[in-house]
Amino acid sequence: DAIAIARFDPASSGVEEVILAYPGFYCIAVYRLANILYNLNIPLLPRVMMEFVHGKTGIDIHPGAKIETPFFIDHGTGIVIGETTQIGKNVKIYQGVTLGALTVEKDMAKTKRHPTIEDNVVIYAGSTILGGKTVIGHDTIVGGNTWITESVLPHSVVFRQHRVIVKD
């Protein structure tokens, strides 16, 4: 993860800087440990670890999420990644992204509630992707401030079209 971040971020001076000073990497590193403990059915500790990191970085990743490597969080404040999210390889996510559920009901606890993000996807700032049946196809770019509740085909570019009208 650190090598990928150093390679892709033009602001990085190297892997050492990523390891020592990048909150996104810090969160990913702790997530990797918490995820192992979560998969071993160790109670509470994985959640406590991730909540500690959430308090320090503003990045909220459930330890049950499945995140391949490498994974790159840039300017991570406000990111939310739900428990049943699946994220492929070479995915980049920017600040304010939510990978969440369409509805929140206790009886959905053991179901796939969060989206699947395939390999080589970039999700820009402020985007919200919801739903357990929602799949973002590989090699897709999701533009900033988008709201997605249905699947997107591979090699897509998704963006929000808006107008700015200035009145005299």
Contacts in CASP RR format, 6 or more apart in sequence:
PFRMAT RR
TARGET T0000
AUTHOR 0000-0000-0000
METHOD contacts of the structure
MODEL  1
DAIAIARFDPASSGVEEVILAYPGFYCIAVYRLANILYNLNIPLLPRVMM
EFVHGKTGIDIHPGAKIETPFFIDHGTGIVIGETTQIGKNVKIYQGVTLG
ALTVEKDMAKTKRHPTIEDNVVIYAGSTILGGKTVIGHDTIVGGNTWITE
SVLPHSVVFRQHRVIVKD
1 25 0 8 1.000
1 28 0 8 1.000
1 29 0 8 1.000
1 32 0 8 1.000
1 69 0 8 1.000
1 70 0 8 1.000
1 71 0 8 1.000
1 72 0 8 1.000
2 15 0 8 1.000
2 18 0 8 1.000
2 19 0 8 1.000
2 25 0 8 1.000
3 15 0 8 1.000
3 70 0 8 1.000
4 69 0 8 1.000
4 70 0 8 1.000
4 71 0 8 1.000
4 72 0 8 1.000
4 90 0 8 1.000
5 12 0 8 1.000
5 18 0 8 1.000
5 22 0 8 1.000
5 24 0 8 1.000
5 25 0 8 1.000
5 70 0 8 1.000
5 72 0 8 1.000
5 74 0 8 1.000
6 12 0 8 1.000
6 14 0 8 1.000
6 15 0 8 1.000
6 17 0 8 1.000
6 18 0 8 1.000
8 72 0 8 1.000
8 92 0 8 1.000
9 18 0 8 1.000
9 72 0 8 1.000
9 74 0 8 1.000
12 18 0 8 1.000
12 22 0 8 1.000
18 25 0 8 1.000
19 25 0 8 1.000
23 56 0 8 1.000
23 57 0 8 1.000
23 58 0 8 1.000
23 59 0 8 1.000
23 73 0 8 1.000
23 76 0 8 1.000
23 77 0 8 1.000
24 57 0 8 1.000
24 59 0 8 1.000
24 73 0 8 1.000
24 74 0 8 1.000
24 76 0 8 1.000
25 73 0 8 1.000
26 53 0 8 1.000
26 56 0 8 1.000
26 57 0 8 1.000
27 53 0 8 1.000
27 57 0 8 1.000
27 59 0 8 1.000
27 61 0 8 1.000
27 73 0 8 1.000
27 76 0 8 1.000
28 67 0 8 1.000
28 71 0 8 1.000
28 73 0 8 1.000
30 49 0 8 1.000
30 50 0 8 1.000
30 52 0 8 1.000
30 53 0 8 1.000
31 50 0 8 1.000
31 53 0 8 1.000
31 61 0 8 1.000
31 63 0 8 1.000
31 65 0 8 1.000
31 67 0 8 1.000
33 49 0 8 1.000
34 45 0 8 1.000
34 46 0 8 1.000
34 47 0 8 1.000
34 49 0 8 1.000
34 50 0 8 1.000
34 63 0 8 1.000
35 46 0 8 1.000
35 63 0 8 1.000
35 64 0 8 1.000
35 65 0 8 1.000
35 66 0 8 1.000
35 67 0 8 1.000
37 45 0 8 1.000
37 46 0 8 1.000
37 49 0 8 1.000
37 63 0 8 1.000
38 46 0 8 1.000
38 63 0 8 1.000
38 64 0 8 1.000
39 64 0 8 1.000
46 63 0 8 1.000
46 64 0 8 1.000
47 62 0 8 1.000
47 63 0 8 1.000
49 63 0 8 1.000
50 60 0 8 1.000
50 61 0 8 1.000
50 62 0 8 1.000
50 63 0 8 1.000
53 59 0 8 1.000
53 61 0 8 1.000
54 60 0 8 1.000
54 61 0 8 1.000
57 76 0 8 1.000
57 77 0 8 1.000
58 76 0 8 1.000
58 77 0 8 1.000
58 78 0 8 1.000
58 79 0 8 1.000
59 73 0 8 1.000
59 76 0 8 1.000
59 77 0 8 1.000
59 78 0 8 1.000
59 79 0 8 1.000
60 78 0 8 1.000
60 79 0 8 1.000
60 80 0 8 1.000
60 81 0 8 1.000
61 67 0 8 1.000
61 79 0 8 1.000
61 81 0 8 1.000
61 82 0 8 1.000
62 81 0 8 1.000
62 82 0 8 1.000
62 83 0 8 1.000
62 85 0 8 1.000
64 82 0 8 1.000
64 83 0 8 1.000
64 84 0 8 1.000
65 81 0 8 1.000
65 82 0 8 1.000
65 83 0 8 1.000
65 84 0 8 1.000
65 85 0 8 1.000
65 86 0 8 1.000
65 87 0 8 1.000
65 114 0 8 1.000
66 85 0 8 1.000
66 86 0 8 1.000
66 87 0 8 1.000
67 81 0 8 1.000
67 85 0 8 1.000
67 87 0 8 1.000
67 88 0 8 1.000
67 91 0 8 1.000
68 87 0 8 1.000
68 88 0 8 1.000
68 89 0 8 1.000
68 91 0 8 1.000
68 119 0 8 1.000
69 89 0 8 1.000
70 89 0 8 1.000
70 90 0 8 1.000
71 87 0 8 1.000
71 88 0 8 1.000
71 91 0 8 1.000
71 93 0 8 1.000
72 90 0 8 1.000
72 91 0 8 1.000
72 92 0 8 1.000
72 93 0 8 1.000
73 79 0 8 1.000
73 92 0 8 1.000
73 93 0 8 1.000
73 94 0 8 1.000
74 92 0 8 1.000
74 93 0 8 1.000
74 94 0 8 1.000
74 95 0 8 1.000
75 94 0 8 1.000
75 95 0 8 1.000
75 125 0 8 1.000
76 93 0 8 1.000
76 94 0 8 1.000
76 95 0 8 1.000
76 96 0 8 1.000
77 95 0 8 1.000
77 96 0 8 1.000
78 95 0 8 1.000
78 96 0 8 1.000
78 97 0 8 1.000
79 93 0 8 1.000
79 95 0 8 1.000
79 96 0 8 1.000
79 97 0 8 1.000
79 98 0 8 1.000
80 96 0 8 1.000
80 97 0 8 1.000
80 98 0 8 1.000
80 99 0 8 1.000
80 100 0 8 1.000
81 87 0 8 1.000
81 99 0 8 1.000
81 100 0 8 1.000
81 114 0 8 1.000
82 99 0 8 1.000
82 100 0 8 1.000
82 101 0 8 1.000
82 113 0 8 1.000
82 114 0 8 1.000
83 113 0 8 1.000
83 114 0 8 1.000
84 111 0 8 1.000
84 112 0 8 1.000
84 113 0 8 1.000
84 114 0 8 1.000
84 132 0 8 1.000
85 99 0 8 1.000
85 100 0 8 1.000
85 114 0 8 1.000
85 115 0 8 1.000
85 116 0 8 1.000
85 117 0 8 1.000
86 114 0 8 1.000
86 115 0 8 1.000
86 116 0 8 1.000
86 117 0 8 1.000
87 99 0 8 1.000
87 116 0 8 1.000
87 117 0 8 1.000
88 117 0 8 1.000
88 118 0 8 1.000
88 119 0 8 1.000
88 121 0 8 1.000
89 119 0 8 1.000
89 120 0 8 1.000
90 119 0 8 1.000
90 120 0 8 1.000
91 117 0 8 1.000
91 119 0 8 1.000
91 120 0 8 1.000
91 121 0 8 1.000
91 122 0 8 1.000
91 123 0 8 1.000
92 121 0 8 1.000
92 122 0 8 1.000
92 123 0 8 1.000
93 122 0 8 1.000
93 123 0 8 1.000
94 123 0 8 1.000
94 124 0 8 1.000
94 125 0 8 1.000
94 126 0 8 1.000
94 144 0 8 1.000
95 125 0 8 1.000
95 126 0 8 1.000
96 125 0 8 1.000
96 126 0 8 1.000
96 127 0 8 1.000
97 123 0 8 1.000
97 124 0 8 1.000
97 125 0 8 1.000
97 126 0 8 1.000
97 127 0 8 1.000
97 128 0 8 1.000
97 129 0 8 1.000
98 126 0 8 1.000
98 127 0 8 1.000
98 128 0 8 1.000
98 129 0 8 1.000
98 130 0 8 1.000
99 114 0 8 1.000
99 115 0 8 1.000
99 117 0 8 1.000
99 129 0 8 1.000
100 113 0 8 1.000
100 114 0 8 1.000
100 115 0 8 1.000
100 128 0 8 1.000
100 129 0 8 1.000
100 130 0 8 1.000
100 131 0 8 1.000
101 108 0 8 1.000
101 113 0 8 1.000
101 114 0 8 1.000
101 130 0 8 1.000
101 131 0 8 1.000
101 132 0 8 1.000
102 113 0 8 1.000
102 130 0 8 1.000
102 131 0 8 1.000
102 132 0 8 1.000
102 149 0 8 1.000
103 113 0 8 1.000
104 113 0 8 1.000
111 132 0 8 1.000
112 132 0 8 1.000
112 133 0 8 1.000
113 131 0 8 1.000
113 132 0 8 1.000
114 130 0 8 1.000
114 131 0 8 1.000
114 132 0 8 1.000
115 129 0 8 1.000
115 130 0 8 1.000
115 131 0 8 1.000
115 132 0 8 1.000
115 134 0 8 1.000
115 135 0 8 1.000
115 136 0 8 1.000
115 148 0 8 1.000
116 132 0 8 1.000
116 134 0 8 1.000
116 135 0 8 1.000
116 136 0 8 1.000
117 123 0 8 1.000
117 129 0 8 1.000
117 136 0 8 1.000
117 137 0 8 1.000
118 135 0 8 1.000
118 136 0 8 1.000
118 137 0 8 1.000
118 138 0 8 1.000
118 140 0 8 1.000
118 154 0 8 1.000
119 138 0 8 1.000
119 139 0 8 1.000
120 138 0 8 1.000
120 139 0 8 1.000
120 140 0 8 1.000
121 136 0 8 1.000
121 137 0 8 1.000
121 138 0 8 1.000
121 139 0 8 1.000
121 140 0 8 1.000
121 141 0 8 1.000
121 142 0 8 1.000
122 140 0 8 1.000
122 141 0 8 1.000
122 142 0 8 1.000
123 129 0 8 1.000
123 136 0 8 1.000
123 142 0 8 1.000
123 143 0 8 1.000
124 141 0 8 1.000
124 142 0 8 1.000
124 143 0 8 1.000
124 144 0 8 1.000
125 144 0 8 1.000
125 145 0 8 1.000
126 144 0 8 1.000
126 145 0 8 1.000
126 146 0 8 1.000
127 142 0 8 1.000
127 143 0 8 1.000
127 144 0 8 1.000
127 145 0 8 1.000
127 146 0 8 1.000
127 147 0 8 1.000
127 148 0 8 1.000
128 146 0 8 1.000
128 147 0 8 1.000
128 148 0 8 1.000
129 136 0 8 1.000
129 142 0 8 1.000
129 148 0 8 1.000
129 149 0 8 1.000
130 148 0 8 1.000
130 149 0 8 1.000
131 149 0 8 1.000
133 151 0 8 1.000
134 148 0 8 1.000
134 149 0 8 1.000
134 150 0 8 1.000
134 151 0 8 1.000
135 151 0 8 1.000
135 152 0 8 1.000
136 142 0 8 1.000
136 148 0 8 1.000
136 151 0 8 1.000
136 152 0 8 1.000
137 151 0 8 1.000
137 152 0 8 1.000
137 153 0 8 1.000
137 154 0 8 1.000
137 155 0 8 1.000
137 156 0 8 1.000
138 154 0 8 1.000
138 155 0 8 1.000
139 154 0 8 1.000
139 155 0 8 1.000
140 152 0 8 1.000
140 153 0 8 1.000
140 154 0 8 1.000
140 155 0 8 1.000
140 156 0 8 1.000
140 157 0 8 1.000
140 158 0 8 1.000
141 156 0 8 1.000
141 157 0 8 1.000
141 158 0 8 1.000
142 148 0 8 1.000
142 152 0 8 1.000
142 158 0 8 1.000
142 159 0 8 1.000
143 157 0 8 1.000
143 158 0 8 1.000
143 159 0 8 1.000
143 160 0 8 1.000
144 159 0 8 1.000
144 160 0 8 1.000
145 160 0 8 1.000
146 158 0 8 1.000
146 159 0 8 1.000
146 160 0 8 1.000
147 160 0 8 1.000
148 158 0 8 1.000
152 158 0 8 1.000
END
